[in-house]
Amino acid sequence: MFDAASNRPVPSDRAAVARTAHDRVLAVVQGRRAAGVSVVIEGAAGIGKTFLVQEILASVAPGDAKVLRVAGEQGRRNDPFAVAGQLLPGPAAGGDPGEAAFDYVDELCADGPVVLCVDDAHYLDAASLTLLRRLAWASQSLPLALLISTRPAASREQLTMLIRQAQLRLWLPPMSRMMVERLVFDRTGRWPGPQLRRILGQAAGNPLFVAELLRAYQSAGALAEAGPDTIEARLELGPQATGLDEMIRAQLRQLDEPTLDVLAAAAVWGTDIGVGDLAAMLFSPADGLDELIERAISSGLIRREAAGTIGFAHDLFREAVYAGLPAPRRRAVHRRAAQVLAAAGYSPSLVADHLLRASETSSTSETSETSGIDTALVTALHEAVAATRLYAPEVTADLLSDVAAISGPDMSEPLLRHRVEALFLRGRGEAAETLIRERITTVTDPAIAAQLQLTLIRSLTNRGETAAALAAIGQTTGIAGLPGATFRQLEAVRSWLLVLAGQAQPAAELDAMMARFAAAGDKDAQASVLATIASVAFLSGRPDTALGLMRTREDLIADLDSFRSRSSALALPAMFELAGSGPRSAQAAVDRARRLSADARAAWVDPFLGFVAGAVAFAAGDWDGAVAELDSALEVAEETSTGWVSIPVGIRSYIDAHRGRTGPARARLESFRHRGLPLQFGHDRPGWAELAVLEAEGAIQAAGTLARTLWSAARSNPGPWAADLAPDVTRIALAGMDRRLAGQIGDDVSALCPPDVSRLVDGMITTDPDAIDEAAAELAGTGRLTAEAFAREEAACAAAAHGDRDRAAAALETALAGYLRMGAVPDRDRALGRMRALGIRRSSREAHRDVDHGWAGLTASEVRIAALVRDGLTNREIGTRLFVSPRTVQTHVSHILQKTGLRSRVEIARFAEA
């Protein structure tokens, strides 16, 4: 067991686990933590997870926090958003239960701490598990204690991802011998004698098993007082069960058939069942079930809930009843459940799930012509896919995976296509690719075969598997009789992939391709190639040309909104604006792209827009804003298995390094390298961030070695990244007295970088304060405040070296103000140290007191968001208004709380009003 935040072991004995879980939750409730926490408690069935959760909830004093409780139910694993249904007071507004539930929890957190308990998470549907992952992420900044109990379920990918997302993972071990004896005392008022202790030892510390053994002996009258404070087993009830399930089966053998029918219907139904539904399941009038229900309740296996429904006292009882049903009977009851659910208007996925269970190992004669699956099931599956594929693809994928397990290669081609798409949409691209390769040769419908192959290429491209994607494109274009439009589409995708990989085709080849597409009148293909040609112009240092080409592209596709929305080229104009005109123009382009994305419902483009927005905020010196954008976008990229993350990973790690957080920066960079992800455009942004780590740690010699490698890479694969890299490698070279590297940079910089950066580097090498000041002024004029701050430090040092103390002091103050705004503490310390070495010390801090906290320390974005919080808007409403994700808003809110020392959105609203 490890703490995800610190990677430290957490206590492993039962009492210590309980204390740890209590303490973490109550720390949020009592305001002892700045934000929230997510805790997962794992353990075997019957080990007492639910009891521990109840104890924790009982320890929350009334009024200290809002307590929400939801639970997974055995028969609802393919019922989308079960958690949302239990959380929300009514139907989801806008039709997306996940977003509505997230917003609901967010709104509750605005008023103070919230404890959300999720019991039996292993029974939840995949869409609910995704929602919980997002809430676990949000708990890092919301006053939310997310407490999850689950059994281990290694085969459920979404559950595994949720457990990994949690900040704390605890394993609940069995009870000790003393705890077992205490349980006996609590139940009987006496301590167990030697014989009873030996019998209870069969339970191996499982509380439910202990309780059932005690109940069995009490019911049989086999317990007797053996002293003033001891109870003993008078006899053994025959050969003892080897497990709790065998003991339950023995109990079931004592029940009559009508009572077993009630239990069978409830077990197949899968969750608490109302009397009306139970009557329908049993083909019986509701008023005739009272006696049967009472007999079932008296067995101890069933209980009546306050709402009037009945359910099993423990899910192990349900599992034992279900496992004991003969296969033909189990299938028949599942089919009846599907009929009752369909008639009552339950979700199509739930109906389909019961029909799937009814079809397992079934040899029905009523089958589809295209598969061995029951035609009723095929119809239900198509309805379920239509109902879930857009807003709950995780559930679609799980449903169709169950179909595949039953039908194998007999799955119909349309269902196969839906399954592949659902796997890709839920971020399981590799599984989709494997399935396509297994089945593509057996597909008879050419249209479906083409769709499968395009999904394969799209998935490989998305994951950054460039070589494999190019090979798949080559294989597909070699198919005889391939439609011309498909061939051109693949050729355009290939040209874009080569640009992404830093291997762009020569301009002549791209021009020839454009001419062919124009001659064919294929506007889609022309638009794709124009984006590629524009990117090549951008990478060769001609951003204005790139923007002109993108405007031509916009004119070309003015009537093709669907094409625009599904193209990542939506993010390109902002990138080009940043290189050509600076952050202000780039931000306007980001806002425009986000409006287009929202209008076209092209949410899959959002992470790429977030990457660009993060780069814009970074260049503008708004590092808090960059963190908010990049963290949100990188999380979505992780969910969707997006591999083109080298630029945001590099920028985010660079920020951490320059804020003195070299550990997290190294961890992020190491994770990137471990995954073997590609460098977008061939630019080594992660290497640039590693250089920052080494400099922050004072490893100048190692930094010098890396600086030489990076500059060599920039010379062989130039592009906009050289403008960020050049000042850093120059500073490293000069600090390490590597005149050879400094001279090489000086020779190359005018060809690789814009004029302002070229002047800055030349001034650094020649110690020319005039050249550096001129470059700094140009950088400030275009809004590149991060670069300006570094330039002002160099100007201060150059002026000091020339003996101009006043000029040096003024430049230093400007640099330090920039570093303060960015939170770049190591850079501040470096600048002060360099100036001291040159004989200049900063004057008393009273004369220039730094403002890095309170309302005065908020960025423009944070001030705007605080005002919207004051107006009562939720994170999603703010995000909709600003065209950013709710997660980005949440990160901004977290920064506001940290800077102001406030505890909640309510306090933000109160102080913003004042």
Disulfide bonds with the S-S distance in Angstrom:
none
